Amino acid sequence: MIALGSDHGGFALKQEIKTYLDKQGIPYRDFGTYSADSCDYPDYAKAACTGVLDGSCEKALLFCGTGVGICIAANKLKGIRAACCSDYYSAKYTRLHNDANVLCLGGRVVGAGLACELVDVFLHTDFEGGERHERRLQKIEQL
């Protein structure tokens, strides 16, 4: 199960990703927002990330205008490793090396086609593991 969350600036892109996930047969839970009406991204970052932290969702996909604000909000939650990505390499390596559990995308930055590619690589790339990556994740957790 994938958690989804967005503010108004990421709403349209979230809707595109929902269509993509439906076509791929990937289950998700939409934690809101449910319209393009102005709202506050921290509320939806918290709601979707809570799904990851309580184990009901494996990962989360978050959307706002740039992807940055909702990423900052998500990273305030202990146990969340969110990355704002707008290129394939970063989306892949944030899973391989950082074991990121949240991908943040900007609805005003990334088009639907690229967003689908980023979601695909994020969801289908496993953490590489290994001593150096594990050590770095432990240091992050201790911050």
N, C-alpha and C positions, 0 to 999 in steps of 0.2 A: 504494500500500500504506500502510495506517495502522497505526502501532504502538499497542498497548494495554498498559497496566500498571496494577496496583492492589495495595493491601494488603488485609487482611481487611475493613477498614471500607468499602472501595469495591468489594469483590468483587461484591456483588449488583447494584449499578448497572452495573458493567462487563458483567455477563451480559446485562442489559437492552439495553445499547448494542450488544452483539454481535448480538443478535436484530434490532435496528433496522438495523445495517449489512448483515446478511445480506439483509433485505428490500429494501434499497436497491441491492444488488449491489455494495457497496463492499468491496474486499478488505482484510483486516487480518491482522496477526500478533499473537498474544497472548503477551506476555513474562511472564505470571504476575501474581500468584499464581493458583493453580488451585483454591483452596478458601477457606472462611471461617475457617480456622485462623489464629491470631495470627502476624503476621510484621512485618517492618520495611519501611516504604514507601521508604526511600532505595534499597534493593536493586532495586526494581521501577522506580523513576524512572530509575535509571542504565541498566538493561537496555533499557527502551523507548526512551529518548533516544539510546542508542547506535545504535539502528536509524535514527533521524533523522540523526544526525551522520555515519554511514557511507554514507548515501544509499540504503539499502535500503528506507526508509520516507519518505514525503513529510512526514507530520506525526505527532504522537502525541496520544493521549487518555489521561489519567492520572486515577486515582480513589483517594481515601482517605476517611476519615470526613468531614472538612471540605473537602478539596481543598487546604487551605493547606499542610500538611506536605509533601505530595508535590510541590507547586509550588515550595516553598523548595528542596527537594532537587534538582529538575530544573534550576532556575536556577543552581545551582552549576557546571553543565557549560558550558564555553565553547561558544558557538554556539547555545545553547538560549535561546529567549525564550518562557517559559511564563507563562500567565495563568490565575488562578483566577477563574472567572466563575459567577455564579448568576442573571444576567439577560441577555436577548437583546441589548440595546444594547452591553453590555461585550463579549460574545462576538463581535459583528460588528465593533466598532471596534478590538478588539485585533488583528484581521486587517488591516483597512483602514489603520490608522495605525501599528501597531507590528510588523506582519509576524510576529506570534506564530506559532511552529511547534508549540506544545504547548498544549492546553486541559486544565485541571485542574478536576475536578468533585468535590463532596462527596456521598458516598453517604448521609450522614445529614442533608444540607442540601437537596438538589435531588431532586425526584421524577422518575420515569422519563419522564413526558410532557414536562416542561420540559427535561430532559437531552437528549432526542432533538431538540428544537428548537434547543438550544444547539449540539449537535454538527453539526446540519445547516447552520446559518448559519456556523459556524466553518469547516467543510470546503468550503463553496461561496462564500466571500467571498475575493476576491483582494486583495492588497496594493495600495493606491492609488498608492504611489510618490510621486514629486515631491520637489523639493529639500528642503523642510523636514522631511519624514519621513525621507528618506535621511540627512540631516545628523544627526538625532536618533539614528537607529540606529547611525551611525558613532560617535557619542559614547558610546552604551551599550557598544558593542564595545570601546572604549578604556578603560572602567572597570576 
